[in-house]
Amino acid sequence: MPQPSSPKTSTDLRSRWLVAMNRTLASFLLLALPGCSSELSLEQQITTKLRNMEAHIEAGERRDFMAYVAKDFHGQGGEFNHDQLNGLLLHQLRRHKRVHVQMLPVKVLPAGVDEAEASFQVLLTGGEGWLPDSGQLYQVSSLWRQQKGEWLLQTAHWKPVRTLGN
């Protein structure tokens, strides 16, 4: 006799389904909005990568997130390499059963041949249930490099944004 699914299991499935639907809708809109043009602008390409990374983190898919990070990545002025970023994500995803990412508008500028800079603010929250236990707004600056036709995150720097009451 099949056992009823636990609330955590059905909640996880619903959450993953919602993330998948949001990712699909976002990808569709990014592809459909340019109209007849089949090639995405630089800003659309980088923003699509960031939105996919956002969806992977919310779904707890650390390995899929890291697929967008260059093997020679360095962050925080050299304090983080690819493996250390992977470890940080693993720690945070184990610490918080539910992670939510809200990226604010992304500004993308060309930074040379096959390079682009993206800057944005991101609100990260985490907790055990639907309501977050903790959260922080960060200012993020990143450098992306196109390698073999794919945009990969090369460097990143993030710092907490002070808000009223902090």
C-alpha positions, 0 to 999 in steps of 0.5 A, spaced: 500 500 500 503 506 498 504 511 503 501 518 503 507 523 501 510 527 507 508 535 507 516 536 506 516 531 500 510 535 496 512 542 498 519 540 495 515 537 489 511 543 488 517 548 489 521 545 484 515 545 479 514 552 480 522 554 479 521 549 473 515 553 470 518 560 472 525 558 469 521 556 462 517 562 462 523 567 463 526 563 458 520 563 453 520 571 454 527 572 453 527 569 447 520 571 444 521 579 446 526 581 441 521 579 436 524 577 429 531 577 431 533 570 433 540 573 436 540 575 443 543 581 445 549 581 450 545 583 456 539 578 454 545 573 454 548 574 461 541 576 464 539 569 462 545 566 465 544 569 471 536 567 471 538 560 470 543 560 476 538 564 480 533 558 479 538 553 480 539 555 487 532 556 489 531 549 487 537 546 491 541 544 484 548 546 486 551 542 481 547 546 475 549 553 478 556 551 478 556 549 471 555 557 469 562 558 473 569 558 470 573 553 473 578 558 474 573 563 477 576 567 483 571 572 487 572 577 493 579 579 490 582 572 490 579 569 497 574 564 493 576 560 487 571 555 484 571 549 489 571 554 495 564 557 492 562 550 491 563 549 498 560 555 500 553 554 496 553 547 499 554 549 506 548 554 505 543 549 501 544 545 507 543 550 512 537 553 509 531 548 507 529 553 503 533 559 499 530 564 495 533 569 490 531 576 488 535 579 483 534 586 482 535 589 475 541 587 471 546 592 468 551 589 463 556 592 459 561 590 454 568 589 457 573 587 451 573 581 446 568 576 449 568 579 456 562 583 459 561 586 466 554 585 470 552 589 476 546 588 480 543 587 487 540 581 489 536 579 496 538 572 498 533 569 504 533 563 507 529 559 512 526 552 514 519 554 512 515 559 507 517 565 511 525 566 511 529 566 518 534 570 515 536 575 509 541 580 506 541 585 500 548 584 496 551 589 491 554 584 486 559 586 480 561 580 476 566 579 470 563 574 464 568 571 459 565 567 453 569 560 452 567 556 446 561 559 445 558 559 452 558 565 457 561 563 464 562 567 470 569 569 471 570 573 477 565 576 482 565 581 488 559 582 493 558 586 499 552 587 503 548 593 502 546 597 508 539 598 509 535 603 514 535 600 521 542 596 520 
